[in-house]
Amino acid sequence: MTKQEIEALINQFNAEVNSRAWASARAEHDTQLIHALIEAGIDVSAVYTNKVISFSQKVALSEDGTKLVFLNEQN
């Protein structure tokens, strides 16, 4: 997966932050989004516990390109 494709997934994730909408289609989308990041080799542990996905904060790709980090923690 290219860096641009990974950034597009991250942008999709960030669009869902603090959204209160809920439907089975959204749940499926969110799950597919997380699994696509995992398959790309991205560490998603900041937002995913293997059971729960947290959309409480926006994320970015770490400087080394290996994991999601909260925007307020990025340096």
TIKE-752995 format. One record per residue: residue number from 1; residue in one letter; x, y, z of N, C-alpha, C in turn. Coordinates in steps of 0.2 Angstrom, whole numbers, plus 5000, padded with zeros to 4 digits. Example, Ala and Ser with C-alpha at 12.3 -4.5 7.8 and 13.67 -1.06 7.14 Angstrom:
2
PAFI:nuvex:zase:n_X:n_Y:n_Z:ca_X:ca_Y:ca_Z:c_X:c_Y:c_Z
PAFI:1:A:5066:4972:5039:5062:4978:5039:5066:4984:5039
PAFI:2:S:5064:4989:5035:5068:4995:5036:5064:5000:5039
//
This chain:
75
PAFI:nuvex:zase:n_X:n_Y:n_Z:ca_X:ca_Y:ca_Z:c_X:c_Y:c_Z
PAFI:1:M:5004:4994:5000:5000:5000:5000:5004:5006:5000
PAFI:2:T:5003:5011:4996:5007:5017:4996:5006:5022:5002
PAFI:3:K:5010:5026:5003:5009:5031:5008:5003:5035:5007
PAFI:4:Q:5002:5037:5001:4996:5041:4999:4989:5037:5001
PAFI:5:E:4989:5030:5000:4984:5026:5001:4983:5026:5009
PAFI:6:I:4988:5025:5012:4988:5025:5020:4985:5032:5022
PAFI:7:E:4988:5037:5020:4985:5044:5022:4978:5045:5020
PAFI:8:A:4975:5042:5015:4968:5042:5013:4964:5039:5018
PAFI:9:L:4967:5033:5021:4963:5029:5026:4963:5033:5032
PAFI:10:I:4969:5036:5034:4969:5040:5040:4964:5046:5040
PAFI:11:N:4964:5049:5034:4959:5055:5033:4952:5052:5034
PAFI:12:Q:4950:5046:5031:4944:5043:5033:4943:5042:5040
PAFI:13:F:4948:5040:5044:4947:5039:5051:4946:5045:5054
PAFI:14:N:4949:5051:5053:4949:5057:5056:4942:5060:5054
PAFI:15:A:4939:5059:5049:4932:5061:5047:4927:5058:5052
PAFI:16:E:4928:5052:5055:4924:5049:5059:4925:5051:5067
PAFI:17:V:4930:5055:5068:4931:5057:5075:4925:5061:5078
PAFI:18:N:4923:5059:5084:4918:5062:5087:4911:5061:5084
PAFI:19:S:4910:5057:5079:4904:5056:5076:4899:5052:5080
PAFI:20:R:4893:5054:5081:4889:5050:5085:4884:5046:5081
PAFI:21:A:4885:5046:5075:4881:5042:5070:4883:5035:5071
PAFI:22:W:4878:5030:5071:4879:5023:5072:4874:5019:5067
PAFI:23:A:4877:5014:5064:4873:5010:5060:4878:5004:5058
PAFI:24:S:4875:4998:5056:4879:4992:5055:4884:4994:5049
PAFI:25:A:4881:4998:5044:4886:4999:5039:4892:5003:5041
PAFI:26:R:4891:5008:5046:4897:5012:5048:4901:5007:5052
PAFI:27:A:4899:5002:5056:4903:4998:5060:4907:4993:5055
PAFI:28:E:4904:4991:5049:4908:4987:5045:4913:4991:5041
PAFI:29:H:4912:4998:5040:4917:5002:5037:4922:5003:5041
PAFI:30:D:4921:5005:5048:4926:5006:5053:4931:5000:5054
PAFI:31:T:4928:4994:5054:4931:4988:5054:4936:4987:5048
PAFI:32:Q:4933:4988:5043:4937:4987:5036:4943:4992:5036
PAFI:33:L:4942:4998:5038:4947:5003:5039:4953:5001:5043
PAFI:34:I:4951:4999:5049:4956:4997:5054:4960:4991:5051
PAFI:35:H:4957:4986:5048:4960:4980:5046:4964:4982:5040
PAFI:36:A:4962:4987:5036:4967:4989:5030:4973:4992:5033
PAFI:37:L:4973:4996:5038:4979:4999:5041:4983:4994:5044
PAFI:38:I:4980:4989:5047:4984:4983:5050:4987:4979:5044
PAFI:39:E:4984:4978:5039:4987:4974:5033:4992:4978:5030
PAFI:40:A:4992:4985:5031:4998:4989:5028:5004:4989:5033
PAFI:41:G:5003:4986:5038:5009:4985:5043:5009:4991:5048
PAFI:42:I:5003:4995:5049:5003:5000:5053:5000:4998:5060
PAFI:43:D:5004:5000:5065:5002:4999:5072:4996:5003:5074
PAFI:44:V:4990:5000:5075:4984:5004:5077:4982:5004:5084
PAFI:45:S:4987:5002:5088:4985:5001:5095:4983:5007:5099
PAFI:46:A:4985:5013:5096:4982:5019:5100:4975:5020:5099
PAFI:47:V:4972:5017:5094:4964:5017:5093:4961:5011:5093
PAFI:48:Y:4964:5005:5093:4961:4999:5093:4963:4994:5097
PAFI:49:T:4959:4990:5101:4961:4985:5106:4959:4978:5104
PAFI:50:N:4958:4977:5097:4956:4971:5095:4948:4969:5096
PAFI:51:K:4945:4974:5100:4938:4973:5101:4934:4980:5100
PAFI:52:V:4938:4985:5102:4935:4992:5102:4939:4997:5098
PAFI:53:I:4936:5001:5094:4939:5006:5090:4937:5013:5093
PAFI:54:S:4942:5017:5095:4941:5023:5098:4942:5029:5093
PAFI:55:F:4936:5033:5092:4936:5039:5088:4936:5045:5092
PAFI:56:S:4940:5045:5097:4939:5051:5102:4944:5056:5100
PAFI:57:Q:4950:5055:5096:4955:5060:5094:4957:5058:5087
PAFI:58:K:4959:5064:5083:4962:5063:5077:4969:5060:5077
PAFI:59:V:4971:5057:5072:4977:5053:5072:4981:5055:5066
PAFI:60:A:4987:5054:5066:4992:5055:5060:4997:5049:5060
PAFI:61:L:5000:5048:5055:5005:5043:5054:5012:5045:5058
PAFI:62:S:5015:5041:5062:5021:5043:5065:5026:5045:5060
PAFI:63:E:5031:5048:5063:5037:5051:5058:5040:5045:5055
PAFI:64:D:5041:5039:5058:5044:5033:5055:5039:5029:5050
PAFI:65:G:5033:5031:5050:5028:5028:5046:5025:5021:5048
PAFI:66:T:5026:5020:5055:5024:5013:5057:5018:5013:5061
PAFI:67:K:5016:5018:5064:5010:5018:5068:5006:5024:5068
PAFI:68:L:5000:5023:5071:4995:5029:5072:4997:5033:5078
PAFI:69:V:4997:5039:5078:4998:5043:5084:4993:5049:5084
PAFI:70:F:4991:5051:5091:4987:5056:5091:4990:5062:5089
PAFI:71:L:4986:5067:5085:4989:5073:5083:4992:5077:5088
PAFI:72:N:4989:5077:5094:4992:5081:5099:4999:5078:5102
PAFI:73:E:5000:5072:5100:5007:5069:5102:5012:5069:5097
PAFI:74:Q:5010:5071:5091:5015:5071:5085:5020:5076:5086
PAFI:75:N:5026:5075:5085:5032:5079:5085:5036:5078:5079
//
